[in-house]
């Protein structure tokens, strides 16, 4: 929401040394961060309500 790139978000989560250790474009961490951002945006846009609607059966 503040304009950070996926790489900047990854550095904040995983740390600079881990991100710099491999090629960013093919990194599994890149795919992970993209998924986390997508999930976060979905939750912000009302997706969190789906978690509340589905109850687990015991």
Beta strands, then each sheet from edge to edge (+ up, - down):
end
